[in-house]
Amino acid sequence: MAPSFRAVGVREIQQSNERSIIEFSIEASNPNKEPIPLRQIHYAVELDGVEVFRGVRSPEITLHTYSSQMFTLPAVIPMDALSGNGEVSYALLGSAQYIPPGRLAEVLFDAELKVPEVSMNLTGTINTGSSDDASSAPDAESE
């Protein structure tokens, strides 16, 4: 089975006059009895339905047997997209490449013959009124 993802929170890690760097905390879960290495995540961030960032990142983690693990995905957001004193809805949309259990699966992945992906569609809100914690109220998990 493929891993699943859940948005846990959002926080601002850096700010300037032109942009804000925010970090999405993601919980990845492995429903299998074998470890699953996560490779690349291709993702886009939408705020109120408008794409404001697109990136590729390696979470550099292996999901252990029947467990969950946290990782973060950063995004550079224009300040005008976060202006206001309220909440803005976000969508973190993308896909994660992973190596399924088994030696043959690893060989096929390395040869780029079979590169499994699972979609990651996470949504929530970002509080734009506070610089302490742009904490979100995540309300969706991966498909």
C-alpha positions in Angstrom: 0.0 0.0 0.0 1.1 3.6 -0.7 2.0 6.0 2.2 -0.6 8.6 3.2 -0.1 12.2 4.3 -1.7 14.6 6.7 -1.2 18.4 7.2 -0.3 19.0 10.8 0.5 22.8 10.8 2.0 25.8 9.1 4.4 28.4 10.5 6.2 31.4 9.2 10.0 30.9 9.4 11.2 34.1 7.8 9.7 37.4 6.5 10.8 40.4 4.5 8.9 43.3 2.8 8.4 41.3 -0.4 8.0 37.7 0.8 7.3 35.3 3.6 8.8 31.8 3.9 6.4 29.4 5.4 6.9 25.8 6.4 4.2 23.1 6.2 4.5 20.3 8.7 3.4 17.0 7.2 2.9 13.7 8.8 3.6 10.7 6.5 2.2 7.3 7.5 3.3 3.8 6.3 0.6 1.1 6.5 3.0 -1.7 5.5 5.2 -4.2 7.4 8.2 -3.1 5.3 9.9 0.4 5.4 9.1 2.9 2.6 11.8 5.4 1.6 10.3 8.7 0.3 12.2 10.2 -2.5 10.9 13.4 -4.3 7.9 15.5 -3.6 6.6 17.8 -6.4 4.2 20.3 -4.9 2.4 23.6 -5.4 0.9 25.9 -2.9 -2.4 27.7 -3.6 -3.8 30.5 -1.4 -7.5 31.2 -1.9 -7.4 29.2 -5.1 -4.4 31.0 -6.7 -1.1 29.2 -7.1 1.7 31.2 -5.4 4.5 28.7 -5.2 5.8 25.5 -6.9 8.7 23.4 -5.8 10.4 20.0 -5.6 11.9 18.7 -2.4 13.3 15.5 -1.0 12.0 14.8 2.5 15.0 12.5 3.0 13.1 10.1 5.3 12.3 6.4 5.4 8.9 5.6 6.8 9.4 2.7 9.3 7.1 -0.3 9.6 3.5 0.6 10.5 4.5 4.1 11.7 4.3 7.8 11.0 7.0 10.4 10.7 7.0 14.2 10.3 8.8 16.3 7.7 8.4 19.8 6.4 7.9 21.5 3.0 8.9 25.2 2.7 7.3 27.7 0.4 8.2 31.3 -0.5 5.0 33.3 -0.6 4.7 36.9 -1.9 3.7 39.2 1.0 0.6 40.5 -0.8 -0.8 37.0 -0.9 -0.7 36.9 2.9 -1.8 40.5 3.6 -4.7 41.1 5.9 -5.8 40.3 9.4 -7.6 37.0 9.2 -7.3 33.6 7.6 -6.4 32.5 4.1 -7.2 29.1 2.8 -4.4 27.0 1.5 -4.1 23.9 -0.7 -0.8 22.0 -0.8 -1.1 19.9 -4.0 1.4 17.5 -5.3 2.7 14.0 -5.5 5.4 12.0 -3.6 7.6 9.4 -5.2 8.4 6.4 -3.0 10.1 3.0 -3.2 7.7 0.2 -2.4 8.9 -2.7 -0.3 11.1 -5.3 -2.0 14.5 -5.5 -3.7 13.0 -5.8 -7.2 11.0 -2.6 -6.6 14.1 -0.8 -5.6 16.0 -1.9 -8.7 13.1 -0.9 -11.0 12.9 2.5 -9.2 16.7 3.1 -9.5 16.5 2.2 -13.3 13.5 4.6 -13.6 11.4 1.8 -15.0 8.8 2.0 -12.3 8.6 5.1 -10.1 5.4 4.9 -8.0 3.8 8.1 -6.9 1.0 8.9 -4.5 -1.0 12.2 -4.6 -0.9 14.6 -1.8 -3.8 17.0 -1.6 -3.8 18.8 1.8 -5.9 21.8 2.7 -6.3 24.1 5.7 -6.1 27.8 6.7 -3.3 30.1 7.6 -3.8 32.8 10.2 -2.5 36.0 8.6 -3.1 38.2 11.7 -0.2 36.8 13.9 3.5 36.5 13.2 4.0 34.1 16.1 2.5 31.0 14.5 0.7 31.0 11.2 -0.8 27.7 12.5 -3.4 26.1 10.3 -6.5 24.1 10.8 -5.7 21.2 8.5 -8.9 19.6 7.2 -7.9 17.1 4.5 -5.6 14.2 4.0 -3.8 12.7 1.0 -5.7 10.7 -1.5 
